[in-house]
Amino acid sequence: MRLTLHQFSEQQTSLRVTAESGNRMWLAPDADSAQRLVDRRVSRGQIWMVAEMAQIAEARTIAALLSAAGVVYGDVDVEDEEHAAPAGPIRR
């Protein structure tokens, strides 16, 4: 089955995935679907929602771009916009 995260999020069905190792996880399109699984006694730790997968995909994409640009993880300081220092003049 080939679905984008967006296409999967529009479905009303959760999917159980079993790895070769025997480990299982559930893919849920949204929080309501995830809650239905929890109500059926599936551990929340085994459930991934589309929004969570998208965040991981985005983080990996950003990390790959930074790595390609030669930025090392330890070189990066993260601030939220509210606490960011004002930008100074650009110096060349």
C-alpha positions as CSV (number, residue, x, y, z in Angstrom):
1,M,0.0,0.0,0.0
2,R,1.4,3.4,-1.0
3,L,-0.1,6.5,0.8
4,T,1.3,9.8,1.6
5,L,0.9,11.0,5.2
6,H,-1.8,13.4,4.0
7,Q,-3.7,10.6,2.2
8,F,-3.5,8.4,5.3
9,S,-4.7,11.1,7.6
10,E,-7.9,11.3,5.5
11,Q,-8.6,7.6,6.1
12,Q,-10.7,6.4,9.1
13,T,-8.7,3.2,9.6
14,S,-5.7,2.6,11.8
15,L,-3.0,0.2,10.6
16,R,-1.1,-2.4,12.6
17,V,2.4,-2.9,11.4
18,T,4.5,-5.9,12.5
19,A,8.3,-5.7,11.9
20,E,10.4,-8.8,11.1
21,S,11.6,-8.7,14.7
22,G,8.0,-9.2,15.9
23,N,7.6,-5.7,17.3
24,R,4.3,-4.2,16.6
25,M,3.1,-0.6,16.2
26,W,-0.1,1.1,15.2
27,L,-0.4,4.0,12.7
28,A,-3.4,6.2,13.5
29,P,-4.7,8.9,11.2
30,D,-5.6,11.3,14.1
31,A,-6.0,11.7,17.9
32,D,-9.6,10.2,17.9
33,S,-8.3,7.0,16.2
34,A,-5.4,6.8,18.6
35,Q,-7.8,7.1,21.5
36,R,-10.0,4.3,20.2
37,L,-7.0,2.1,20.1
38,V,-6.1,3.1,23.7
39,D,-9.7,2.3,24.7
40,R,-9.1,-1.2,23.2
41,R,-6.1,-1.5,25.6
42,V,-3.4,-0.8,23.0
43,S,-0.5,0.9,24.8
44,R,-0.2,4.6,23.7
45,G,3.6,4.0,23.3
46,Q,2.8,1.6,20.4
47,I,0.6,4.2,18.6
48,W,2.0,6.8,16.2
49,M,-0.3,9.5,14.8
50,V,0.2,11.1,11.4
51,A,1.0,14.5,13.0
52,E,3.8,12.8,15.1
53,M,5.2,11.1,12.0
54,A,5.1,14.4,10.1
55,Q,7.1,16.1,12.9
56,I,9.7,13.4,12.8
57,A,9.9,13.5,9.0
58,E,10.3,17.3,9.2
59,A,13.0,17.1,11.8
60,R,14.9,14.6,9.8
61,T,14.6,16.8,6.7
62,I,15.9,19.8,8.6
63,A,18.7,17.8,10.1
64,A,19.7,16.5,6.6
65,L,19.7,20.0,5.2
66,L,21.8,21.3,8.1
67,S,24.2,18.4,7.7
68,A,24.5,19.0,4.0
69,A,25.4,22.6,4.8
70,G,28.1,21.5,7.1
71,V,26.4,22.4,10.3
72,V,27.1,20.1,13.2
73,Y,24.3,19.4,15.7
74,G,26.3,20.8,18.6
75,D,26.8,24.1,16.7
76,V,23.1,24.9,16.7
77,D,21.3,26.9,19.5
78,V,17.5,26.8,19.3
79,E,15.3,29.7,20.5
80,D,11.7,30.4,20.2
81,E,10.7,33.6,18.4
82,E,9.5,35.3,21.6
83,H,13.0,35.0,23.2
84,A,15.1,35.6,20.1
85,A,17.7,38.3,20.1
86,P,17.0,41.2,17.7
87,A,18.9,40.8,14.4
88,G,21.9,43.1,14.0
89,P,23.3,44.5,10.8
90,I,24.6,42.0,8.3
91,R,28.4,42.2,8.0
92,R,30.3,40.7,5.1
